Amino acid sequence: MWGPEDVDLDTTLPICPGIADEAAVAAAARDRHTRAEILDIARRTVEDLGVDMEVLAIDLVESDDGRLIAVYFRAPRRVEFSTIVGPLARRLHARIDLRQLRGRDTARAVGGVGVCGRPLCCSTFLPEPLPVPNRLASEQSMASNPLAVTGACGKLMCCLRYESPYYVDFEAALGEASVPDGPGCPLVSACSRRRHLEHHDA
């Protein structure tokens, strides 16, 4: 479940069946345990083979012709899949799909918590992270501190992009005002106008 958002669907919205019962909670716990075991086996296999790569996550994929395990990894250079797929398939008794991740996809697969204190947008509700231009940090007056606008992936935070329209609307609604030293921050200017009106009315 996630918070409310606008979506376009060709069908009706899915219906939440309700609160999970004990059987569903137990099944989820078994699934987490299975995934943790598979991830550990995959990492130990890569270590035994001496391949320069880091296994980040795994995914169990439903398949008509047996179990398929997607293994997500990152590596500093190109990896020869033929040296890894065979040993992994034999140890996990499943077909293996190796997927190399770069940039934002790494944070999306691993997950984490952003500077806002919430789970990463890319691993929760963003369907596909999009490029974030540097000008958005400048437009939101955050370009002076690179650490404040850098996400867990090492690139500009995705929220700079999808929050940008709200900043534009906010500034348009407040307009500009003059202060003794010249044009000021729209928010400060708005507060100054409100205090002036309250004093005038009094």
C-alpha positions as CSV (number, residue, x, y, z in Angstrom):
1,M,0.0,0.0,0.0
2,W,1.1,3.6,-0.7
3,G,-0.2,7.1,-0.2
4,P,-2.8,8.6,-2.5
5,E,-1.6,9.5,-6.0
6,D,-3.1,10.3,-9.5
7,V,-3.0,7.3,-11.8
8,D,-4.3,6.4,-15.3
9,L,-5.8,3.0,-15.6
10,D,-7.6,1.1,-18.3
11,T,-9.3,-1.0,-15.7
12,T,-10.8,-0.5,-12.3
13,L,-8.6,0.2,-9.3
14,P,-7.3,-2.9,-7.4
15,I,-9.1,-3.7,-4.2
16,C,-7.1,-4.3,-1.0
17,P,-8.3,-7.7,0.4
18,G,-7.9,-6.4,4.0
19,I,-5.6,-6.9,6.9
20,A,-3.2,-9.8,6.6
21,D,-4.1,-12.8,8.7
22,E,-1.6,-15.1,10.5
23,A,-1.2,-17.4,7.5
24,A,-0.3,-14.4,5.2
25,V,2.2,-13.0,7.7
26,A,3.8,-16.4,8.1
27,A,4.0,-16.8,4.3
28,A,5.6,-13.3,4.0
29,A,8.2,-14.3,6.6
30,R,9.0,-17.5,4.8
31,D,9.4,-15.5,1.6
32,R,11.8,-13.0,3.2
33,H,13.8,-15.9,4.7
34,T,14.0,-17.7,1.3
35,R,15.1,-14.5,-0.5
36,A,17.8,-13.9,2.2
37,E,19.2,-17.4,1.7
38,I,19.3,-17.1,-2.1
39,L,21.0,-13.7,-1.8
40,D,23.6,-15.2,0.5
41,I,24.2,-18.2,-1.8
42,A,24.6,-15.9,-4.8
43,R,27.1,-13.7,-3.0
44,R,29.2,-16.7,-1.7
45,T,29.2,-18.2,-5.2
46,V,30.5,-15.0,-6.8
47,E,33.2,-14.8,-4.0
48,D,34.2,-18.4,-4.6
49,L,34.6,-17.7,-8.3
50,G,36.7,-14.7,-7.7
51,V,34.6,-12.5,-10.0
52,D,35.0,-8.7,-9.4
53,M,31.3,-7.9,-8.9
54,E,28.9,-7.1,-6.1
55,V,25.6,-8.9,-5.9
56,L,23.0,-6.2,-4.8
57,A,19.7,-8.0,-4.7
58,I,17.7,-10.9,-6.1
59,D,14.2,-11.3,-7.4
60,L,12.0,-14.4,-7.8
61,V,10.3,-14.3,-11.1
62,E,7.2,-16.3,-11.9
63,S,7.8,-18.6,-14.9
64,D,5.9,-21.3,-16.7
65,D,9.0,-23.5,-17.2
66,G,10.4,-23.5,-13.7
67,R,11.9,-21.1,-11.2
68,L,13.7,-18.1,-12.5
69,I,16.0,-16.0,-10.3
70,A,17.0,-12.5,-11.4
71,V,20.4,-11.5,-9.8
72,Y,21.1,-7.8,-9.8
73,F,24.8,-6.7,-9.5
74,R,27.2,-3.9,-10.1
75,A,30.7,-4.2,-11.4
76,P,33.5,-1.8,-12.3
77,R,33.9,-3.4,-15.7
78,R,32.2,-5.9,-18.1
79,V,31.5,-9.3,-16.6
80,E,31.6,-12.6,-18.5
81,F,28.2,-14.0,-17.7
82,S,29.2,-17.5,-18.9
83,T,31.5,-18.0,-15.9
84,I,28.8,-17.2,-13.4
85,V,25.5,-18.4,-14.7
86,G,26.4,-22.1,-14.6
87,P,27.6,-22.3,-11.0
88,L,24.8,-20.1,-9.8
89,A,22.1,-22.3,-11.6
90,R,23.6,-25.5,-10.1
91,R,23.7,-24.1,-6.5
92,L,20.2,-22.5,-6.7
93,H,18.5,-25.2,-8.8
94,A,17.0,-22.5,-11.0
95,R,17.5,-20.6,-14.2
96,I,19.5,-17.4,-13.7
97,D,19.0,-14.0,-15.2
98,L,22.0,-11.7,-14.5
99,R,21.2,-7.9,-14.6
100,Q,24.0,-5.3,-14.3
101,L,22.9,-2.1,-12.6
102,R,24.3,1.4,-13.0
103,G,23.6,4.8,-11.5
104,R,20.1,5.3,-10.2
105,D,19.1,1.7,-10.7
106,T,21.5,0.6,-8.0
107,A,19.8,2.7,-5.3
108,R,16.4,1.6,-6.6
109,A,17.2,-2.1,-6.2
110,V,18.9,-1.9,-2.8
111,G,16.5,0.7,-1.3
112,G,17.3,3.0,1.7
113,V,16.2,6.2,3.4
114,G,16.6,9.7,1.9
115,V,17.6,12.9,3.6
116,C,13.9,13.6,4.2
117,G,13.7,10.5,6.4
118,R,11.4,8.6,4.1
119,P,12.2,5.5,2.0
120,L,13.7,6.3,-1.4
121,C,11.2,7.5,-4.0
122,C,12.8,5.3,-6.7
123,S,12.3,2.1,-4.6
124,T,8.7,2.9,-3.6
125,F,6.5,4.8,-6.0
126,L,8.5,6.2,-8.9
127,P,7.9,3.9,-11.9
128,E,11.0,5.0,-13.8
129,P,13.6,7.6,-12.5
130,L,14.2,10.4,-15.1
131,P,17.2,12.6,-15.6
132,V,17.4,15.6,-13.3
133,P,19.0,18.7,-14.9
134,N,21.3,20.9,-12.8
135,R,19.1,24.0,-13.4
136,L,16.4,22.6,-11.1
137,A,18.7,22.8,-8.1
138,S,19.4,26.4,-9.0
139,E,15.7,27.3,-9.5
140,Q,15.0,25.9,-6.0
141,S,17.9,27.8,-4.4
142,M,19.7,24.6,-3.4
143,A,22.7,24.7,-5.8
144,S,25.0,26.1,-3.1
145,N,25.1,22.8,-1.1
146,P,25.7,19.8,-3.3
147,L,25.3,17.4,-0.4
148,A,21.8,18.6,0.2
149,V,20.7,17.7,-3.3
150,T,22.6,14.5,-3.8
151,G,20.6,11.2,-3.4
152,A,21.8,7.8,-2.3
153,C,22.7,7.0,-5.9
154,G,25.2,9.8,-6.0
155,K,23.2,11.8,-8.5
156,L,20.8,14.7,-8.1
157,M,17.7,13.8,-6.1
158,C,14.6,12.8,-8.1
159,C,12.4,15.0,-6.0
160,L,14.0,18.1,-7.5
161,R,12.3,17.1,-10.8
162,Y,8.8,16.2,-9.7
163,E,8.6,18.9,-7.1
164,S,9.7,21.6,-9.5
165,P,6.1,22.5,-10.7
166,Y,5.0,23.2,-7.1
167,Y,7.9,25.7,-6.6
168,V,6.8,27.4,-9.9
169,D,3.2,27.6,-8.8
170,F,4.2,28.8,-5.3
171,E,6.3,31.7,-6.6
172,A,3.6,32.6,-9.1
173,A,0.9,32.7,-6.5
174,L,2.9,34.9,-4.1
175,G,4.3,37.2,-6.7
176,E,7.2,39.6,-6.0
177,A,7.4,42.4,-3.5
178,S,9.9,45.1,-2.7
179,V,11.7,45.4,0.6
180,P,14.0,48.3,1.7
181,D,17.1,46.5,0.3
182,G,15.4,45.5,-3.0
183,P,13.4,42.5,-4.2
184,G,13.1,39.9,-1.5
185,C,12.2,36.3,-1.0
186,P,8.6,35.8,-2.1
187,L,7.8,34.0,1.2
188,V,9.4,36.8,3.3
189,S,7.7,39.4,1.2
190,A,4.3,37.8,1.6
191,C,4.8,37.7,5.4
192,S,5.8,41.4,5.4
193,R,2.7,42.4,3.4
194,R,0.5,40.4,5.8
195,R,2.0,42.1,8.8
196,H,1.5,45.5,7.1
197,L,-2.2,44.8,6.5
198,E,-2.7,43.6,10.0
199,H,-1.1,46.7,11.4
200,H,-3.2,48.9,9.1
201,D,-6.4,47.2,10.0
202,A,-5.6,47.6,13.7
